[in-house]
Every structure is written in C-alpha cells, then in structure tokens.
Amino acid sequence: MDSWRMGGEMWGWEVDGSLVSMLHAGANFVPVATTAEAREAFAARARELGRRCSSIVGARAEVLDLWRYLELTWGPPRDTRPCQPLMSISGAPAVVADPLVRRVREHEVDILLPAAIAMFTDEVGVSPVAGGSSAAYRARVTEMVRAGRAFARIEDGQVVFKAEVGAATSRACQVQGVWVAPERRGQGLCSAGMAAVVTMARRDIAPVVSLYVNDFNEPARRAYRTAGFAEVGEFATIFF
C-alpha cells in the first residue's frame, strides 16, 4: 500500500499466513479488527517508534486495550473519550431532508472554513490552525470540497449547518465534522441536515452511513436518532 496516499502506514498481523488484524498508523492511530495478540504486537512496535499521532481512535474495546499497553510511554493524554456511541443508517432517513443542504463548491471554501475551524476547536479542544497550521488545514478542507464530500446549508454567506464524509469504502462511509451555528441550534437543522447528507451519501458514496458521537452529547444523539440513525457499537478516542 502507498503510505503517502493512505496518510500513514498500514500494519498487519498474520496468523498461519492469513491477515487477521490491521492498524492504520498515521495522524490517527486506528486499530481494525485487532485480536489481543495483535494489539500487544502493535503496541510494542508503537513504543519503539514513539508517538507520532494526535489520537488513538476506533472500536472501544480495542482502543482501551491498546492504551493499556501504551499509557506509560505515550501518556498523559490531553483528553480521553472512553464511550462514543457508533451509529449507522442503511435506509431512507426518518425525516424530510433539508433541501437547502448541498455539496460545498470550491469557490466557497473560505465560507466553509470558519465553521470547520469552530467545529474542530469545540470537539478537540485546540484550534486546527494553531501554531501556523492554517495553510495546511485550508488545503485539507479544500481537498474535502473537491472530492464532493463537504455538505452545508449556507445562508447569506454564512454556514448554518455542515458535515463531511471522511473515511469511505464501497460498503460504508463515515460522517464527521457535524456542526450547527450556535445561534441556530434547537431548530431541527441537524436532523434535517443529516437526512440530506445521508440521502446524498447513500446515493453517491456508499449504502451505509455511519458516525460516532460523544456519549455526553445528548442533543446530537437525539438529532441523529431523529434522522434515523441507530446505535450499533461503541468507539473510544484518546487525544494527545
């Protein structure tokens, strides 16, 4: 695999010549269907290389077990989110889609950018443009827009709802970066906006749409349930 195109390395764990576990080691450290034996081996390699990622994220049991091996050498974390419900939808949304939510156009990147920065800062606790990273972050947002994976409702040159599709395969895709302008929250924009995103994503990207959300964010969980998402698992994230 091309590590540049993948945004990092893919580590594999084989049993009797068959690949049984993987881990994506890039900006995020993401275990994929890892066994206990694989996690121990991946953690040993990670300790040797040192921490290069900004977070460990994935299925809750796998992340917390990896962290058990890495905490002494990688800690302390900046924040820990040990319970993040994983939600998905594989059919039509349960509410009417917002007709004003659409793909963001390339000339609208600078309109989208303030909302993207606000969402990231609220969620992660640090600004994505801190420390002179504004050009790199703008390039990342632009790439998402060019790929047709950034969706928003824009009113009078301001984003009032937005979401992006990040990771995607032919089977499923994951929504990230969901945000509603603070002054417009509680008006149903999130559930209707997510219905629009789901409709477009299922039509153009993958038949199953997923996301994960902090367990303490009950307004977001309620909006996603209203849109038709159901909880199907649990994620966890360790932030550095």
C-alpha positions in Angstrom: 0.0 0.0 0.0 1.1 3.6 -0.8 1.7 5.1 2.7 1.5 8.7 1.2 -1.9 8.0 -0.4 -3.1 6.3 2.8 -1.9 9.1 5.0 0.3 6.8 7.0 1.3 3.2 7.3 -0.9 0.1 7.4 0.4 -2.5 9.9 -0.8 -6.1 9.6 -0.9 -9.1 11.8 -1.0 -12.6 10.2 -1.9 -16.0 11.6 -0.9 -19.0 9.6 -0.3 -16.8 6.6 -3.6 -15.1 6.7 -4.1 -11.4 7.6 -6.3 -11.2 10.6 -5.7 -7.7 12.1 -4.7 -4.3 10.8 -3.8 -0.9 12.2 -3.6 2.4 10.5 -0.6 4.4 11.8 -0.9 8.0 10.6 -2.2 11.2 12.1 -4.6 8.9 13.9 -3.8 5.5 15.3 -6.7 3.3 14.3 -6.9 -0.4 15.1 -9.1 -2.5 12.7 -10.5 -5.9 13.8 -7.5 -6.5 16.1 -7.0 -9.6 18.2 -5.5 -9.3 21.7 -2.3 -10.8 20.4 -2.2 -8.3 17.5 -2.7 -5.4 19.8 0.1 -6.4 22.0 2.4 -6.7 19.0 1.2 -3.4 17.5 1.7 -1.7 20.9 5.3 -3.0 21.1 6.1 -1.6 17.7 4.4 1.7 18.6 6.5 2.0 21.8 9.7 1.5 19.7 8.8 4.2 17.2 7.4 6.7 19.6 4.1 8.6 19.4 3.5 10.3 16.0 -0.3 10.5 16.1 -2.7 13.1 17.5 -5.2 10.4 18.7 -6.0 6.8 19.1 -9.5 6.1 17.8 -11.6 3.1 16.9 -13.7 0.3 18.5 -13.9 1.0 22.2 -12.5 -2.4 23.5 -9.6 -2.3 21.0 -8.6 1.3 21.8 -8.8 1.0 25.5 -6.7 -2.2 25.4 -4.1 -0.6 23.2 -4.0 2.3 25.5 -3.3 0.0 28.4 -0.1 -1.1 26.7 0.9 2.5 25.6 -0.1 4.7 28.5 3.2 4.5 30.4 5.2 5.6 27.3 2.7 7.7 25.4 0.8 9.4 28.3 -0.5 11.5 29.7 -3.3 12.2 27.2 -4.8 15.6 26.6 -8.3 14.1 26.8 -10.0 10.7 26.9 -13.4 9.9 25.4 -13.9 6.3 26.6 -17.5 5.9 25.4 -18.6 7.2 22.0 -21.7 5.5 20.5 -21.3 4.3 16.9 -24.4 5.0 14.9 -25.4 4.0 11.4 -28.2 4.1 8.9 -28.7 1.9 5.8 -32.1 3.1 4.6 -34.0 6.2 3.9 -33.9 8.9 6.6 -36.7 9.1 9.1 -37.3 12.8 8.5 -37.6 15.0 5.4 -34.2 16.1 4.1 -33.3 19.8 4.2 -33.5 20.9 0.6 -31.0 23.7 1.2 -28.2 21.3 2.3 -25.9 20.7 -0.7 -22.3 20.0 -1.6 -20.0 22.9 -0.9 -18.5 24.4 -4.1 -14.8 25.0 -4.5 -15.2 28.8 -4.5 -17.0 28.5 -1.1 -14.0 27.1 0.8 -13.4 30.4 2.6 -17.1 30.4 3.6 -16.8 26.9 5.0 -13.5 27.4 6.7 -14.7 29.3 9.8 -17.3 26.7 10.6 -14.8 23.9 10.1 -12.4 25.6 12.5 -15.1 26.3 15.1 -16.3 22.6 15.0 -12.8 21.2 15.3 -11.9 23.5 18.2 -15.2 22.7 20.0 -14.7 19.0 19.6 -11.0 18.5 20.1 -10.2 21.4 22.4 -7.4 23.0 20.2 -7.6 25.1 17.0 -6.6 23.2 13.8 -4.9 26.4 12.7 -2.8 27.0 15.9 0.9 27.1 15.5 1.0 28.2 11.9 -1.1 25.4 10.5 -3.7 27.5 8.7 -2.4 26.8 5.2 -2.3 23.0 5.8 -5.8 23.0 7.3 -7.2 25.1 4.5 -5.7 22.6 2.0 -7.3 19.7 3.8 -10.7 21.4 3.7 -10.2 22.3 0.1 -9.4 18.6 -0.7 -12.6 17.5 1.0 -14.7 20.0 -1.0 -13.0 19.0 -4.3 -13.9 15.4 -3.5 -17.5 16.3 -3.2 -17.6 15.2 0.5 -18.3 18.5 2.2 -22.0 19.4 2.7 -23.6 22.6 4.1 -26.5 24.8 4.3 -25.3 28.4 3.6 -27.4 31.4 4.3 -26.3 35.0 3.5 -22.7 33.8 3.1 -22.7 32.0 6.4 -22.7 28.3 7.2 -25.5 27.3 9.5 -25.1 23.5 9.2 -22.3 21.4 7.9 -21.0 17.9 7.8 -18.4 16.0 5.8 -17.9 12.4 4.7 -14.4 11.2 5.7 -13.5 7.5 5.5 -15.4 5.6 2.8 -15.4 2.3 1.1 -17.9 0.8 -1.4 -19.8 -0.6 1.6 -19.9 2.2 4.1 -18.9 5.8 4.7 -18.4 7.8 7.9 -19.8 11.3 8.5 -17.6 13.7 10.5 -17.5 17.3 11.4 -21.2 17.8 12.1 -21.8 21.4 13.2 -24.7 23.8 13.6 -24.2 27.5 14.2 -24.7 28.2 17.9 -27.5 30.7 17.3 -29.4 28.2 15.2 -29.3 25.2 17.4 -32.6 23.7 18.6 -34.3 24.5 15.4 -34.1 21.0 13.8 -31.4 21.9 11.4 -29.2 19.0 12.5 -31.7 16.2 11.9 -33.0 17.6 8.6 -29.4 18.4 7.5 -28.2 14.9 8.4 -31.2 13.5 6.4 -29.9 15.4 3.4 -26.3 14.2 3.9 -27.5 10.6 4.3 -29.5 10.8 1.1 -26.7 12.1 -1.0 -24.0 9.9 0.6 -26.1 6.7 0.1 -26.8 7.7 -3.5 -23.3 8.7 -4.4 -20.8 7.1 -2.0 -21.9 4.0 0.0 -25.1 2.3 1.0 -24.4 2.5 4.8 -23.7 5.8 6.5 -22.1 5.8 10.0 -20.8 8.3 12.6 -19.7 8.3 16.2 -20.7 10.8 18.9 -19.7 11.6 22.4 -21.9 9.9 24.9 -22.4 13.1 26.8 -23.7 15.0 23.7 -27.3 14.1 24.2 -28.7 16.8 21.8 -26.6 15.4 19.0 -27.5 11.8 19.8 -31.2 12.8 19.8 -30.9 14.6 16.4 -29.2 11.6 14.9 -31.8 9.2 16.2 -34.5 11.6 14.8 -32.8 11.4 11.4 -33.0 7.6 11.5 -29.6 6.6 12.9 -29.4 3.7 15.3 -26.6 2.8 17.8 -24.7 -0.3 16.6 -21.5 -0.2 18.7 -19.1 1.9 20.7 -15.9 3.8 19.8 -13.4 5.5 22.1 -10.8 8.2 21.5 -7.6 9.1 23.3 -6.4 12.7 22.4 -2.8 13.9 22.6 
